[in-house]
Amino acid sequence: MSDRRSVSADAHELNPETVWHIEMPAIRFGRHAIEELAAQLRDLGVEETARGLLVTDENLVDVGHPGRVRDHLTDAGFDVDIYDGVEREPTVAAVEDCIAFVRDATESGYNFYLGLGGGSSMDTAKVTRAVLANGGDPLDYVAEPTGNGEPLTDSGDPLVLLPTTAGTGAEISPVAILSVPDEETKEGISSNHVRADAAVLDPTLTTTLPPDLTAKTAMDALGHAIEGYTTHKYDSLLRPTDPAERPVYAGRSPLTELFSEKAIRLLSSNVRRAVHNGDDLDARENVLLGALFGAISGLTAGASLCHAMAYPVGNRYHTYHGETIAVLTPASTIDYNAASDPARFAHLADLFGVDTAGMTDRAAADALKAEYIQLQRDLNVLPSGLAELAGITEDDVDWLATQTVGTQERLLRCNPRPVTEDDVRDIFLDALYNWE
């Protein structure tokens, strides 16, 4: 695993990477930023008489956010259709339904696309846009052996994403995650052609999020930030022969480390307020900003072991991704990976506000784990471990470990410490109960 982890592409030179690269959508952030959506579309070259598709889910239609977006764009001269059939943790078939909707609705396609909601809506919009631009079906672009592993070559018409949760990072990520029920796993379509052209982040869109979903998505964001801060450095990869073959998860750099540190401070100090008082717009804004920074870090440097373990759990037990990350992080990202660089994990404890004076680095890492678990308990809406999350027992752990190692190489290669199937099995056992 350690050798495979250091290979950045199929074709590579036998010398270390010396270049780091970051690519982001255009980002607008702030209260009532949604009111600048029409201006953002014009910046992307979309004409005001253009016809677009807004991809969302039925619950948000009931809340009113899609109507609010459409009214704003209609007033500005745009024509907007709404697709509200997104399902939680979308399957390949569910995304194919959205693609069929577009093909049935218009022969020429839409001039622009919008994704409004959590990660499920945004990833559905991303895959829909990409497949329509490149042809075929979603599995054509999923890595082998589950899919055909074909490269995307065209980004398609402009895509703008508007998150209503603070945590998934889908609005800036070059990856879209799909469930593949037949394989009992989740797979990613990973390409810069999947990434949106722009993201509009408005904290007023998050105030309708209930406490449990606020906590679950925020813990996903915190996972991005911690994993991005502790993954391997970009120069521990091998340099690709062709810069175009540099992976989208390319290791941490000085820039991603800055975003990680700010994200961890913002999230750890504001998530309690956002969960316990959803109308606290200052806390909502800080959590959304922390989630953005965590995504810039973790989804550029690379999510790692915890996310790799979370996908088999989510696919088999249909758990929310964020709460799965929350229950796995203490045993995986913190406990297991601390041995890779104790001093770095000691600094993480400082970022969480732990008083580490007089502690050894390993003691500080242990204190970080305790502080993270205390944060979970203070939120009072998260499960105590995998057992409470989904009734997972020791009998289930072998299958979960096998699936993790067998299907999540893309993420495991980002982990700062090599893992075997036995290691993953032990980590799953540790995560059954984070507290009694």
Buried (B, 14 or more C-beta within 10 A) or exposed (E): BEEEBBBBBEEBEEEBBEEBEEEBBEBBBBEEBBBBBBEBBBBBEBEEEBBBBBBBBEBBBEBEBBEBBBEBBEEEEBBBBBBBBBBBBBBBEBBBBBBEBBEEEEEEBBBBBBBBBBBBBBBBBBBBBBBBBBEEBBBBBBBEEBBEEBEBEEBBBBBBBBBBBBBBBBBBBBBBBBBBEEBEBBBBBBBEBBBBBBBBBBBBBBBBBEBBBBBBBBBBBBBBBBBBBBBBBBBBBBBBEEEEBBBBBBBBBEBBBEBBBBBBBBBBBBBBBBBBEBEBBEBBBBBBBBBBBBBBBBBBBBBBBBBBBBBBBBBBBEBBBBBBBBBBBBBBBBBBBBEBBBEBBBBBBBBBEBEBEEBEBBBBBBBBBBBBBEBBEEBEBBBBBBBBBBEBEEEBBEBBBBBBBEBBBBBBBBBBBBBEBEBBBBBBBBBBBBEE
